[in-house]
């Protein structure tokens, strides 16, 4: 039993270290700098099965200089850019929040305008995706954000 607990702790430590190696930019710059990361990437790096990584990160937290985060927080899908690179969906959500926070409250940007703005920065994202991300961030649509 004690050996099993020790192995579990070692596995969690390996997974945490591997995540932080991959997401080192997050520590410096925040969500905007997060890279796309999948369970499969960590599993391959530490030589374990993907399901083991999933169970290992489920309801486990990691303390960083930026705060305490659930380990699953660091996994996100990828979006291809016009420059041939990829960005994580979490970094896109961070950019989306930033764009909306800087908009004119009297004339808020529509989802299409936000998609165009991101497109100018190299991110080709559909309006539906912008809408989905905005809703996941609990940001209301432009007509509800408008201030008189």
C-alpha positions in Angstrom: 0.0 0.0 0.0 2.8 2.4 0.9 4.7 1.6 -2.2 1.5 2.3 -4.3 1.2 5.7 -2.6 4.8 6.5 -3.3 4.5 5.5 -7.0 1.4 7.7 -7.2 3.2 10.7 -5.8 6.2 10.2 -8.1 3.8 10.0 -11.1 2.0 13.2 -10.1 5.4 15.0 -9.6 6.6 13.8 -13.1 3.4 15.0 -14.7 3.5 18.3 -12.9 7.1 18.9 -13.9 6.4 17.9 -17.5 3.5 20.3 -17.7 5.5 23.2 -16.3 8.4 22.5 -18.7 5.9 22.7 -21.6 4.1 25.8 -20.3 7.1 27.8 -19.1 5.9 30.8 -21.1 2.7 30.8 -19.0 4.7 31.5 -15.9 6.3 34.5 -17.5 3.5 36.0 -19.5 0.2 34.4 -18.3 -2.6 32.9 -20.3 -1.7 34.7 -23.5 1.5 32.7 -23.8 0.0 29.2 -23.1 0.9 26.6 -25.7 -1.5 23.9 -27.0 -1.0 20.8 -24.9 -2.7 17.4 -24.9 -2.7 14.5 -22.5 -1.0 12.5 -25.2 2.0 14.9 -25.3 2.7 14.4 -21.5 2.0 10.7 -21.7 4.6 10.3 -24.5 7.1 12.4 -22.7 7.0 10.5 -19.4 6.3 7.1 -20.9 2.8 6.4 -19.5 -0.6 5.8 -21.0 -2.9 8.8 -21.7 -5.6 7.5 -19.4 -3.0 7.4 -16.5 -2.2 11.1 -17.2 -5.9 11.9 -17.2 -6.6 10.2 -13.9 -3.4 11.7 -12.5 -4.4 15.3 -13.3 -8.1 14.9 -12.4 -8.9 17.1 -9.4 -5.2 17.7 -8.7 -3.8 21.2 -8.3 -0.4 22.8 -8.9 0.9 25.9 -7.2 2.7 28.4 -9.5 4.0 31.9 -9.0 0.8 33.0 -10.7 -1.4 31.2 -8.3 -2.9 27.7 -7.8 -4.4 26.0 -10.9 -6.0 22.7 -11.5 -3.6 20.6 -13.6 -6.3 20.1 -16.3 -6.1 23.9 -16.8 -2.9 23.6 -18.7 -4.3 21.3 -21.4 -6.1 23.0 -24.3 -6.8 22.5 -27.9 -4.8 24.1 -30.7 -5.6 26.7 -33.3 -3.5 27.1 -36.4 -2.2 30.6 -37.2 -1.6 32.1 -40.6 2.1 32.0 -39.8 2.2 28.2 -39.7 2.4 28.0 -35.9 -0.3 27.0 -33.4 -1.8 28.8 -30.4 -3.8 27.3 -27.5 -7.5 28.0 -27.2 -6.8 29.4 -23.7 -4.5 32.1 -25.2 -7.1 33.0 -27.7 -9.7 33.4 -24.9 -7.2 35.6 -23.1 -6.8 37.8 -26.2 -10.6 37.9 -26.6 -11.0 39.1 -23.0 -8.3 41.7 -23.6 -9.9 43.0 -26.8 -13.3 43.3 -25.2 -11.9 45.0 -22.1 -10.4 47.7 -24.4 -13.4 48.3 -26.6 -15.5 51.4 -26.5 -18.5 50.7 -24.2 -20.7 53.0 -26.3 -19.9 50.9 -29.4 -18.9 47.4 -28.5 -17.4 45.1 -31.0 -19.5 42.3 -32.6 -18.3 38.8 -32.8 -17.5 39.3 -36.5 -15.5 42.4 -35.7 -13.5 40.5 -33.0 -12.9 37.7 -35.5 -11.6 40.2 -38.0 -9.3 41.8 -35.4 -7.9 38.4 -34.5 -7.5 37.5 -38.1 -5.3 40.6 -38.6 -3.1 39.2 -35.8 -2.8 35.9 -37.7 -5.6 33.9 -36.0 -8.2 32.5 -38.3 -11.2 31.9 -36.1 -14.8 31.6 -37.0 -17.5 33.9 -35.6 -19.2 30.9 -34.0 -15.9 30.1 -32.2 -15.7 33.6 -30.9 -19.2 33.4 -29.7 -18.5 30.1 -27.9 -15.4 31.4 -26.3 -17.1 34.6 -25.2 -20.0 32.7 -23.6 -17.5 30.4 -21.8 -15.9 33.5 -20.4 -19.4 34.8 -19.3 -19.1 37.8 -21.5 -22.4 39.0 -22.9 -23.0 39.7 -26.6 -22.3 43.2 -28.0 -25.9 44.4 -27.7 -25.9 43.7 -23.9 -22.4 45.2 -23.4 -23.5 48.5 -25.0 -23.6 51.4 -22.5 -25.5 54.6 -23.2 
